[in-house]
């Protein structure tokens, strides 16, 4: 069972293109670190040899605008490092086949300094010819699991996730373990594919959120409210799990070591400034969650229940603000890798 | 004023994906010629040197399925010629930014033997890094003009195209001349861009329809019927011109010589077998026209008049069948070029 549902399409009120502030804060926080990683680790002369073409990909790019900001940043840092006017950049925007590439393409910056192309497909498999990518970037995407582990749905399994929609808040460690195990499988495929595609000496930067998803408990409790009011069958909540796992530095290190083709040049948890957190801006926070998760909710519960669940969570915004003030600290995982 | 409107989206009854039989017949007719051109002219060892990556683009690919057939054909012919299992193919599907890439991506053949990507933008300008393409293919696309020459709309110009929607059927030679002149300008830009993008020794195959567009007179007369019935202002017909010019071998030769970077390996008019013609199948013919032109008509006349014009033309199917039997002969222009 594939669990992929794209971010909300188009540019309407709950669209991802209008509601990706959390992802932008994560990216902004990583900008300087990415710059340092490129300056320190990228040796363009050795990886391009006589060519002047530098190939970049943004894996799991969604529909913008964040991907345009990151790609322009990578291009600019490389340009500033080498001052070589002959360098030409080709950017491959990748996301699932169900991603809204039409919106992505129509919002491409007119003044971009790279050739743009879109590559549809899952980054858990091969996307590019061998040794054809010089720099791979992946922000706010590896935490999406390719599927929900079966045992979470098995009423006879110790990992059955009754009454909850995520491992956050689950007291049973088997549940988190099932998520970890699926993440490891997914990342093995991810690294196997990238090891083929990235040239020797090429780089990969991964950026992943490391906080905020326990807020899913508020959405879960809104669903349980609907169960208690008789509007929703509890088995539908029991059979629903958000396919997101927030990897730790240790999770990544394990996979990279098992793969064996990359060296970790930097891996750290960082605590970026967050306007959202400073203002305990629960409304923006919930709308952002909706832009990300609405497709997933509609697919499982139908649009009426999905609408109810988000509306009710929205009404809890004071409670969520209070929670944000005491429990939520923006945190992200930054990893810079080099292909050996 | 840009005149580009994409083929009808999606896969509904009048969609291009369901109604591209004429284009398929043109492609089928060109298959063998393309094969011969590749066998005779392509020297993969010299153009790839030590690399194993072969880059193909389909310029003006629309949304399928024809583009998948052609691309698989090119890949297969190259594979059969070289029997080199290490060869890897990357196909760049190009069309205007308003093309429905979502439909294109979702209908990509699962068993394709190439890496797929989409490149949005006009082929009258640069799309790729310099010297990065080994084989460019362009079928049923160069005959679309980038814009309608101003003089066709100028009531004071000898090229004013009153009461007609195309140069076909126009008695005034100035009208056809205005089309030719725009075609030459567009193709100069096209060849300038391709000369930069295609590697030395790389190839380009152009396939263009050379018959059938005088049928636009039937659509034009349906519009004039609406004018005569008071449903449509004549000035709206006078200000509308279909931005299509069918180039002759001579038109192409001129542009190629002016550009100077390509040698013509083959250029010929061919008369493929046509099921449409054999059966004088006017209904399929008109639906095909609709799939291609509806967006253009709706943009100029609004959807009500566009619908009326196509419906009325459809009612003329017997007249059109008779015309097809006596006047219409499927004909296409095939050109194989090599980058010097």
Interface residues (C-beta under 8 A of the other chain):
Chain A: X52 X53 X88 X89 X90 X92 X97 X98 X100 X101 X102 X105 X106 X108 X115 X116 X117 X118 X119 X120 X121 X126 X127 X128 X129 X130 X132
Chain B: X52 X53 X88 X89 X90 X92 X97 X98 X100 X101 X102 X105 X106 X108 X115 X116 X117 X118 X119 X120 X121 X126 X127 X128 X129 X130 X132
